Each structure stands twice: as structure tokens, then as C-alpha cells.
Amino acid sequence: MSANSSSGQTAFVAREFETSVDADAVDQAIETLDAIVSNLRKQIDDDTLERVLRADSGSYQLKASMTRDGLQPESFTQDAVVDPLLDALGYDYATEAGGLSGGRTRVADYAASLREHDEIDSTRLLIEAEPINKDLHSRKHGLGQVRDWLSQREFESDFGFATDGLRWVFVRYDPDSYTHNVIEEVDLRPVLLALFENQVGRREDPTEAVLDADRDPVSRLLRTFEYENFVIIAGDARQVIERKREEITDEFYDDYVRYVFGVVDDDETTTRSLVGDGVVAADGANEDDVRLFSVELMNRLVFIKFLEDKSLVHPDLLYTLKDTYRDGVYPGSFYETFLQPLFYDVLNEERGNRPANVQNIDLFEGIPYLNGGLFRATIENEADFDVRNSVLLSIVDLLERYSFSAGGAPTDLDPSVLGNVFEKTINYVTSDNADTNKELGAYYTPSEITRFSAEETVRPALLDRFETALVERADWPEHEAWGFDSVYDLIEELPGRWSTISALLAEVDEFRVVDPACGSGHFLTSVLEEIVNVRRALYARSDSYPDAYKLRKTTVLNNIYGVDLMGPAVEIAKLRCWLSVISALETENVDDLAGDDALALPNVAFNLREGNSLIGYTGFPETTDEGDYRLGSFSEDSVRDRYQDIIEEIEAHENALDSETAEEHRTRANEKLEIAREELIGDIQRDFEEAGIEDIATETVAEMEPFNWVLEFAEVYADGGFDVVIGNPPWDRITPQRDDYFTRFDPEFRTLLPEAKKARQDELMEDPDIREGWEEYKRSVEIQADYFNNTDDYELQRPTVAGRTQATENDLSALFLERVFQIARDDGYVSQVLPGAIFNGSSTKDLRLHLLDETEIKSLITFENKGIFPEIDNRYNFGVLAFENRGSTDELKGVFQQNDVNVLKEFEKHALSIPRRVLREYSPEAAIFPYLDSQEEVRILNTILQHPPITEQIESSWYVEPYRELDRGNDVDRFVESDESGDYPVLGGSNIYQFMYDSSVLADLEEPKFWSVDEEENPELSAKRRIREKSLPKLKRGLYDAFDGSGSQIGFVNDLLEEHRGEPLSEDDVLLDCTEYRISYRDIARSTDERTLISTVLPKGVVCHDKVPTLRPYEVSPEEDDLSEMPLHGAYERIYSDEELFVTVGLLNSLPFDFLMRTKVDSTVVFYKLKESQAPRLTEGDEWFDYIWTRAARLNCYGEGFEEMRNRLGGIEPATEMAERREVQAELDAAAFHAYELDRDQTAFVLDDFHRVHNPRLMDEEYFETVLAKYDDLA
């Protein structure tokens, strides 16, 4: 590392961390170093020691022969230098520290425990000590070894030192971005040399012998490596580095979108950009071509900056080319003169094949051939594009302001930081604007999420593959091969035999991961790191350390796949993969790699693809004997038989060592692919027609870019398919986006404010071709929407909930989830980031049932956004889901409604275990997943769910049937607003409370706002008449079903009644619910309410609008004798006895039932959530039946309206004083806990956890204490 980098890191530590160093501490450290020099002189003669102290790292390494006693160099370095320094720095350390899981992992030389420091997200510090002057920056030891340890989570460490005693390097690992940050690097040689010269010469006081300039390394050592300072840095490092990375990301992002897309800020643009007036497009190129060219040009320039850092090209190549151009006289532009030849004729051609005009340019001499597609023309007539100097030279100047490096300095633009930038710039790579893409889920996914998703899929999938391979390939007994907790536990137990290691490496070679909506490739880069780490760990078991560049190159080529509808996004994903590869390149290995033809970047043209993941086949379309097409299954052999020629061309392209051969096979493969696509496009067109889309042309279908998975990834499916599917699909619905269309004709359209955008749209629409195109575009989107609604390819998008179809309305995330089920192997692993509606929306019921019944869910973490995705509303909910694509879910591990992604780092610690019974029976109607906070809550729900849903019809028992009598919108003509004009009230939510229906008991209960008139007075304005009209179909249906009707309902029923009574069915036959006492409840559940469900029994004669649904008191159950009645009221039977009516309202108002409802209800008590909820079905003779109904009746049966009911119940005494009511309701709540069979701990938990409000009417702390005391009394 350069001195400039080192000094930059020193300034970073001093500026960003509150560490301190005083002069006395520096003096003490100098005295320690002086003693170390004395120790060294006892074993090493002065001439040799002086040469050692003056030597660069790796050039004069300590050997045993250099010591008088022939001491082993590493242990001597530790004893003579490292131990004294660690002691002086204040460390309490242990030696020979291995992985915390045991096994045979290679051990670190030292470890210092950090467990007592809660502020540090790491259990220990690891230190690797090498012999003096051994190269610390080697891949196999020193810094490379420390990085390997930190990457293995078994060590539970994010911090490490590498030292040879003379040099000290402090590394911090970020497990989320898989990056190693070099916090500080200190070289003590100057001070040690000064002390040595003092000992052999002047022999002054050591502190006087060291000049001020040489005291600086000592001060830096103390500022960073002294234990207390280290603890400060370790505690703050994550936040500090994250902030620094965010600052760099934001700064470069602002520059990137300004110079590429002309976006200055949200409401300002400039034409001085590549997309604006910078790119001179070739004839026939459109706006999308210009954007793609602009993105690719910037990608190439950024990549060259990393080549400069790696010394693969001149260290200041771009800037020097710019100066050369400015100092000379050239007929063409800077792009035409230098960059175009550099891209196409140098980096894309082997040295021997380069044209003469570039071989004469000195700055191009020695530049290696990199291939891989980055510098290959991908746009039609790309060679005819040009770039204006005013923009391009400014971009070169811009790039010079940044430090592009993979060295690990916190202030560098490294590949992971650039990945963050690319995630944000995805919003601009097509004509969609940023606001639109925020809704599409096209925004930066935090690294914590991508890392967790990669870990939850790659590791268990590889563990499964390895365990199988050990049995089948290495002849391990099954009891030895199976049962490891993690893939790294298995690797630690492997013997060092190459035959075993190679068998598992072969499994990794055949391991395939895909992101079907890859965007800029963030998830794929996390997967890449996971697979590389596993490969490295396998090699380490046999003490092999392959070149990191080769490891990454192999992983990208063999394991990483992606699809996206946006071509520029795919190009950025490729760049991220290539940057990941180039970041591992060691400069000293370049010649060896080039000599082995291993330097060229991987050819990933067929790994990362443009296409529509949702349209196209996931299997083989086959013709039946009847000539119909169906989607058939496939096997590895059938794929090879059908697409062998395509597979061979793709494999030849990937293995090509020169540009000409690679391009030849790429062209052939694309030609064969195109022929195969054309064979399938007619089949896809027929699928559209079968989905109800008539007269659709094959050209229209082709424009949607169908992606036929088995065809496009034939080489993958020929090996069994995808082992892992990962990603964050779009969260939007399929609707026309005007920005997507009109930006084709005005590049600045997407940046306009709404009013200006509307005016510009009207202006553009004056062109008939644009106007016609807009209609065609909308039609295309509508076609896709209709297709997804009706095609058989998506069977899980239209569930039935409460008897009604609940379509997903073309929710892209729901469609992607169903497609993921189809494209993952049966034994594959999946992780997806999905909106909250996937887990608790009624329209996604069938997707959840599939997850429960056809997959094994491994983890689910849901979040309230709270800034995790800054671009979307803080209230938005989403979840990270991981599952195996087979089996069924017996238990779900989950954490819910979090607002900090750091919970993912300790998922196992926080996860709840939710049994299948809770998952399936919590919401039997909609199958929504419960969001729970604690394991005790799970246990309580499991107990509650023993009871049946309240709508389940059980013989000889009551049940619940909610009903809305009147609608405030449609039935408003039946309401009056004055009691003087009405005969009876129309109640709303503010008119009822628990066990209350007027203000005589609760003064602040509002009086009715609406009233209505009797039927006899004016049937046309009567609410009861309207209810009668609405209830007639229910009576008609009941008669039809009871007497086995056939044909027309009304015809059958009228004939039946005319036969028995001589009159057809009429509205007067309806028995109104309000003729009997019945239960009602509030539709709205507010956070300010003490209870979620607020229910009461209503007196006779009142009616309710839709904000106070009622529970029907009658069911239609006619006997033949009833058919002669006029009116037909004998056909009705009561659902509840008087006592059952009050036991029901008592249970609905109880704390246990409310506890259940609060887990389901956000703001509205929708019918199905009430109907599917569980309660003890208490009837006469059951324990707690009498206790509960009598107390509910005492609370509810007050006032004149309940005089009849009080008499029917034997003269029950109502409780009207608030103190008495509190006591009675507390007794009821206590009994309800017993009826639900909740034990005391569960009861106490519910009471302690129950929702509290300010200024409660009833439920203050004293009330909860009373309930628990009464529970104990009843036990």
C-alpha cells in the first residue's frame, strides 16, 4: 500500500474516531520498542539486524539461520517482538485460537476476547503474526489469512490484525457487503532503526534518540492499536464506515446521474450529459440505444480506473490520454481518437491481433487482453457512435477526483460502494423515471438483506449437495455424512484427501443460482461471495490456496445467472461481476495469469440475460395426441437432446480464449436461440388467445420479450436446473406508465414536474404517430395484465376468501413468487424480498398455502420500513422470506415487524418458532401469517386455536353470521338526521360500546346521528323496508335449498308457496333481524380504543348502518308445515338462546378474544377476520357458561329496551354503576381466560402485554390487576 493511502487512513482514524494519544504514552511505547531492539540483538548480529530493519516487506525475511540459536522464525518473532508489544498495548490475549464451532480449522496466532464489550458486534479480535519481513499482503498468509478468518463466521470476529512485528495492519470485515476495510497500516521500521542506531552508537535516552518524524508511527500505532483506542474504534466502526460509504456513494451517485443522465437534482436537469447532448448517436439509433451506450461507456471508464489501480494499464491512463489529446492536433474527437481504439482494438483483442494503428501508441503497450464482453460492441452500429469532447473530457476530470481501489481503505470507491451507486442509478437506466421505479422496487436493497438472503440459501443448499456427494461419491456412511449444522461444520470435518475435496468442488461447479429480476446484480454479488468463501474453505482443507482471481472468475462463470427486463440494468450487473473478479487480482500474478491464458474476464453473455421472466415457458411445450399444447416436464437428458447444439455453442463461447472465437460462438449461439424462440412464439401466442386475448399477433407477443427458461438456460437445465433462486422482485402492479413511453420522444420528460409533464404530454400527443403509439403502448400493457389474470400458467393469483374471489390485480411480486416456485429445483432453496401483502393480504392466500403445503419455510423476517428503503413510505411493510422448494412447513422461524435490518445478523437469537397449527388455523379462511412478538405469544395462540372458529356450524351450538344491514352511501335516502322526523334510530360506531347501546350508562357515548321512518308510514323512505328488500334473497335461497329446488330459484319457490298457501314469495315474508335482540359490533378498530372489538346486544327495533355490522339472530330453516303461513315467519329459527346470546357477546368482548383480534386487525374488522377467529363454543351445561352469560347480561340488560329480556332471563339485575360494572366485567374477563384454557402465566402475559391507551375508560392498571386476582379466585 502506498504511503499516501497509509497517511489517508491515519487521518481517517484521527478524524472519525474519538481516540487519544498523549506524549507520555508515546515515550513508554518507545521504551518498549527499545527493549525489543535489545531482544533482537541478543539473537541476531548487528549487521544482519540492520539489513532486516532496512528491508522492504518480503525482501529480507527472517530465517532460523539468522539467529544465534537457530530459532524458528515465527515463534521468535512472537516472543521477541509481538508479545511485548501486545502487552504494552494493553491486550489480554490467548494463543492458538481456532473456530468457535470446534473442528480442525486453521488457528489464529492470538485472540483477544471482546465479549465484555456489548457495544462491539464481535466476540473477539484475531491476530496473525508472521516472521519478520514476511510479506503481509500475501494471499496465503498475513493479511490474506486474516481476511479468510474474518470471512468465516465460525470465528465470530469482524476484526483482525496482521503483523510481522515491524508492520501492523488493522482490518475490519463487513459481513453484509463481504468487504475488508483496512482501518490503519503502521510501519515501525523507522523508529526501530533509529533505536538500533542509538544502541550501537550514541546510546542516548531512547525517547531523545527518536526524532519527531519517527515518533509519528508510534503515535499512530497507539491511536489505533492500543487496546482502549481499539475498543473505541471497534465499537464505532460499523456506523462510521457506513456513514463514510454513504457519503461517498451519494457524492459519486450525484456526479454519475448528472454526467450520464443530466439529472442535477429532483427538479433541475442539464443537457450537458451523455444522454443529453454528449452522445452523437448512429443513424437509426433510438433513445434506449443512447441510454445503453451511455451506461456502457461510463461502465468502461470506471472499469479502466480499477485497471489503473491494479497496474494492468498505465497508472493514470485516462488522464494521460486526455492530456495527450489536448496537447496534440487530432481530426477526430477524444472518444474516436483514443477511447474507441482502446475499447475495441486493445482491451477486446489479443496483443498479436491488434491493428497497427494502436500498436504504435505507447500508452497502449503492455495492456492485456481482457475479453469478457465488457469491451465488445453490443449495440447495432455501435462503432458509428461518437461522444462530444465537452462532456467526455469533463467525465475524465470527474473520475480523477475519486480513488478507485479494491484495497480496502474506507474512503475508496471500491466495488461494493460502486454497487451501491449502481443500485441507485437503476432508476435512470431506462426511460422510467425515478419516482416510478421507487414504486417498482427498483431501489437500493441494503447489504444486510442481500447477505442474509445469500446465506440462507447458498449455505444450506450446498450442505445438502455435499452430504449427498459424500455418500454417493466418497463412500461415506450416511450416519457420518448427514446431520451437520452448517456447510462449514461439514468442511471442518473433512480429511485433507484431494479425492474428497475435489468431489465437493465438482458439486460447487455444478451449483447454479439465478435472480429472475436481477436489476444491477446486488443479490448476485452477495451470492458470489458466499460461493467463493465455500470454495476457499474447501481448498484450505488440503492446504491449497488457488489464486483468488481464478476463484472469482470460475464462480461468476459457473454459478451466477440473472434475468432482467431492462437491458442497461443487465449490463450493470455484468460490470459488477467483472469488478468483483478484478478486485481480487494481485498485480504480481498478472504475468502468470496471462501466460496461462487465465487473465481474460469471464464471458457472461449467456449468464446475465435480458428478457421478461414472467412470460414464456418454464418447461417444454408439448403436443398431445389431440393436437393441443401443454407444458410438459423435462429431464436433464431431454434438455440436452433438444438443445445440445445451443449448449455446445454457449459452452464454446464461455471457454473461448480469444475475442474472435468468443464472438464467433456467441453469434452462432444467438442464431440458434433465435430459431428456437421462433418455434415457441406461436405456442405462446396461442396461450394468450386461450387467456381470452383475441387477435394478438406473434409480433406483439415477441415485443414482450418472452423468456423461455429451459431454452435460454439450456446448459443449466441440462444439469438439473437452478439450486437457488434469490432476489427482490418489483412490487408494483402492471399498469401503463407514461414516463416509460414519452421519454422515448423527450429525454427530459421524466424529470419534469407534474404540471409541466402534463403540458409536455399534450404537446407530444399532437403528433399523430406518437398519439397512436401511446394507445398501442397502453394496449400492450393491458394485454399483459389480461394474460396474467386469465392464464393457466399462474394458478395461485385468484384465491377464494369468504366465498369471493380475491385477485392479486397483477401484483408483480405475487407473479414473481409463483414463477419462482416453477423455476427452482424441487430441492432448491429460495429467498425473496416481498411486500407485506404477500404475507397478510387476502389476495395472496393461495401463495401462502403453497408455501405452507409445498415448501419448507426456513425463515421469515418482516419489517416496518422506517427508512430501510428511504425512497418509500416509512409505514410500508415488507418481508425477507427463505424456503426450500419441497416438503411442507411444520414450523416457521420468524421475527416480525422489525425496523432495523441488524436483526438479520442475530436471526437465530431472536427468531420465534411457530408451529404449523398456528400458521394454518390462525386464519383458516385467508391463511394470513400472524405477526407475533414473543414465544409466549405463540404458545398462547396455540392454546386459543384449540377452539373452533366462531362461524363454524357445530351441531346443537350457536354460530356467528355477520351482516351489514344498511350502507351509508347507497341507502342514504332512507336516513333522516332528526329524531323528530324519524321513528327509530340508525346506529353507527360512535353509538355503541362494550355492553352499551346508549348514553344512559356511559355519558360520552354519542347520541344517534341518523333516524328512519316506519314501513307503514312511508315504505319508500323506510330503512326497515330497505333491509327487508335486501334480506328477501336469503329467504328465497333458504327455501330453495331446503326443498331441493331445481331450475330458477324464484320460479321454484313461487310455485312451492302457491301450492301450499296460494301466494308467491313477498317481502312481507321476511322476518326482520331487529324483531329480536341481536349483537352488533364496531367496524372500525382505532389505536385509541381500549379494545379492538367493541360489541353489544341491541334492543329490539333499532337498525344499524355499515359501520356497525350485526350478527344475524335468525337462520332460515323451514319445515313443510311453515309453507302455509302468511307471512312466512315460521321458516326462521333463532341461532341463539337468550343465554347463548349473552355468552357470545361476553366472549366477543373478552380480553382473550381481543388479544387474538388485535394480532389480525389494523383498522377495520373485516368480516372474514372476525368469522375465522376462535372462541370456546359454550352452551348450556358447559363449565363457565352460566358464569359468563350472567355477567354479560348484567352488563348489557339495562334500560327500558331490555325489560323484556330481563324477564326472559328470570329477572336478572343490571349493573349500572361504573364501579360495579368494572367488577362484573373483570369477573367475566377472568372467566374467559379459564374458558379458553389459558394458564396463569399465559393470562398474566396477555394482561401485561395488552394494548394500553391514554386516559382509559375502564382498562387502567388497576383493572388488569383485578382481572388477574379474579382469575386466581376462580382457579
QUINOR-V647249 format. One record per helix or strand. SS is the DSSP state (h for helix, s for strand). FROM is the first residue (numbers start at 1). LEN is the number of residues. If there is no record, write none. Layout:
ss:SS from:FROM len:LEN
ss:SS from:FROM len:LEN
//
This chain:
ss:h from:3 len:14
ss:h from:23 len:21
ss:h from:46 len:9
ss:h from:64 len:3
ss:h from:73 len:16
ss:s from:94 len:4
ss:s from:108 len:6
ss:s from:124 len:6
ss:h from:143 len:9
ss:h from:153 len:3
ss:s from:159 len:5
ss:s from:167 len:8
ss:s from:179 len:9
ss:h from:189 len:12
ss:h from:206 len:4
ss:h from:212 len:14
ss:h from:227 len:35
ss:s from:263 len:3
ss:s from:268 len:2
ss:h from:274 len:5
ss:s from:279 len:2
ss:h from:287 len:23
ss:h from:317 len:11
ss:h from:334 len:14
ss:h from:351 len:3
ss:h from:356 len:4
ss:h from:362 len:3
ss:h from:382 len:3
ss:s from:386 len:2
ss:h from:389 len:12
ss:s from:404 len:1
ss:s from:413 len:1
ss:h from:415 len:14
ss:h from:434 len:6
ss:h from:447 len:26
ss:h from:478 len:4
ss:h from:487 len:6
ss:h from:498 len:12
ss:s from:513 len:3
ss:h from:522 len:20
ss:h from:548 len:12
ss:s from:560 len:5
ss:h from:567 len:16
ss:h from:587 len:9
ss:s from:608 len:3
ss:s from:612 len:1
ss:s from:620 len:4
ss:s from:629 len:4
ss:h from:636 len:20
ss:h from:659 len:32
ss:h from:698 len:6
ss:s from:706 len:1
ss:h from:709 len:4
ss:h from:714 len:4
ss:s from:722 len:6
ss:s from:733 len:1
ss:h from:738 len:5
ss:h from:749 len:3
ss:h from:754 len:11
ss:h from:768 len:23
ss:s from:798 len:4
ss:s from:804 len:4
ss:s from:811 len:1
ss:h from:812 len:12
ss:s from:824 len:12
ss:h from:837 len:4
ss:h from:842 len:13
ss:s from:856 len:9
ss:s from:877 len:8
ss:s from:891 len:8
ss:h from:901 len:10
ss:s from:912 len:4
ss:h from:916 len:6
ss:h from:935 len:10
ss:s from:949 len:1
ss:s from:962 len:2
ss:s from:966 len:1
ss:h from:972 len:3
ss:s from:976 len:1
ss:s from:984 len:4
ss:h from:989 len:3
ss:s from:993 len:1
ss:s from:996 len:1
ss:s from:1010 len:3
ss:h from:1019 len:3
ss:h from:1023 len:20
ss:h from:1049 len:12
ss:h from:1067 len:3
ss:h from:1073 len:3
ss:s from:1078 len:4
ss:s from:1084 len:1
ss:s from:1095 len:4
ss:s from:1103 len:3
ss:s from:1110 len:2
ss:s from:1114 len:3
ss:h from:1120 len:5
ss:h from:1129 len:3
ss:s from:1132 len:3
ss:h from:1138 len:11
ss:h from:1151 len:8
ss:s from:1164 len:1
ss:h from:1167 len:5
ss:s from:1174 len:1
ss:h from:1185 len:12
ss:h from:1200 len:9
ss:h from:1218 len:18
ss:h from:1240 len:10
ss:h from:1261 len:14
//
